[in-house]
Amino acid sequence: MKVRALLLTVMAVSALAAGQASAHAKLVSSNPTAAATVAAPKTITLTFNEKLAPAFSSFELAMADGMKVPVKTTVSKDRKSISGTPQGKLMPGGYKITWRAAAGEDGHRMDGVVAFTVK
């Protein structure tokens, strides 16, 4: 009886942990990619492994010196990516994308940074 109760407890904890892990939006790709040197992009796209909550998912763009670059972001119809259009051409130099994404299932927020260089 004790072995059965222990087994049920272990299974319940494992199921709970797996469910929580899958409810976190993780960045799976970006365009431009991290550490890339590219021509000035007209659009920046971040793709995630989970559907996002659009009201809580976006990104900001800044130059290496911290100066923010105006960018208009939108979440895709399938809610798995955020795209942004810089308002003006990007000058040569380093840039940092600082993103925030909330999973649509539980609203848990994740954040991160993707850096790239414009040649």
C-alpha positions in Angstrom: 0.0 0.0 0.0 2.8 2.4 0.8 4.6 1.6 -2.4 1.4 2.4 -4.4 0.9 5.7 -2.6 4.5 6.6 -3.2 4.2 5.7 -6.9 1.0 7.8 -7.3 2.7 10.8 -5.6 5.8 10.5 -7.9 3.5 10.3 -11.0 1.4 13.3 -9.8 4.5 15.5 -9.2 6.0 14.5 -12.5 2.8 15.4 -14.4 2.6 18.7 -12.6 6.2 19.6 -13.3 5.8 18.7 -17.0 2.7 20.8 -17.3 4.4 23.8 -15.7 7.4 23.5 -17.9 5.4 23.5 -21.1 3.5 26.6 -20.1 6.6 28.9 -20.5 7.1 30.7 -23.7 10.7 30.1 -24.9 12.4 31.8 -27.8 13.1 29.2 -30.5 14.4 31.4 -33.3 15.0 35.0 -34.3 15.5 37.0 -37.5 18.1 38.4 -37.3 19.7 35.5 -35.4 21.7 36.1 -32.2 25.2 37.5 -32.8 24.6 37.8 -36.6 26.0 40.6 -38.7 23.3 41.6 -41.3 22.2 44.3 -43.6 19.7 46.7 -41.9 16.6 44.5 -41.4 13.2 46.0 -42.3 11.4 43.6 -40.0 12.6 41.7 -36.9 10.8 38.5 -35.9 11.0 36.4 -32.7 9.4 32.9 -32.8 8.4 31.0 -29.6 7.5 27.5 -28.7 4.1 28.4 -27.2 1.1 30.6 -28.0 1.6 34.1 -26.5 -0.7 36.4 -24.7 -0.6 39.4 -27.1 -1.3 42.1 -24.5 1.9 41.0 -22.5 4.3 40.1 -25.4 6.5 42.6 -27.2 10.1 43.7 -27.6 12.1 46.9 -27.6 15.1 47.7 -29.8 18.1 49.7 -28.7 21.5 50.6 -30.1 24.6 49.4 -28.3 24.9 52.7 -26.4 21.4 52.2 -25.0 19.6 54.7 -27.3 16.1 53.2 -28.0 15.0 52.8 -31.6 11.2 53.2 -32.1 9.7 49.9 -33.3 6.1 48.9 -33.7 5.5 45.3 -32.7 2.6 42.9 -33.4 1.9 39.3 -32.4 1.1 36.9 -35.3 -2.3 35.4 -35.9 -1.1 32.0 -34.7 0.2 33.8 -31.6 3.7 32.1 -31.8 5.7 35.0 -33.0 6.3 38.7 -32.5 7.3 40.9 -35.4 8.5 44.5 -35.3 9.2 47.1 -37.9 11.8 49.7 -37.0 10.6 53.2 -37.6 13.4 54.3 -39.9 16.5 52.7 -41.4 19.0 51.2 -38.9 22.5 52.6 -39.0 25.6 50.4 -38.9 26.5 49.2 -35.4 25.4 46.9 -32.6 21.7 46.5 -31.5 20.0 44.7 -28.7 16.4 43.3 -28.8 14.9 43.0 -25.3 11.8 40.8 -25.4 9.0 40.0 -23.0 6.6 37.2 -23.7 3.8 35.7 -21.7 2.5 32.2 -22.4 -1.2 32.3 -23.4 -2.0 29.3 -21.2 -0.9 30.6 -17.8 0.4 34.1 -18.4 3.8 33.3 -17.0 6.2 36.0 -18.3 9.7 35.2 -19.7 12.2 37.7 -21.0 15.5 37.7 -22.8 17.9 39.6 -25.1 19.0 39.0 -28.7 22.0 41.0 -29.9 23.0 41.5 -33.5 25.1 43.9 -35.6 24.1 45.9 -38.7 26.9 46.2 -41.2 
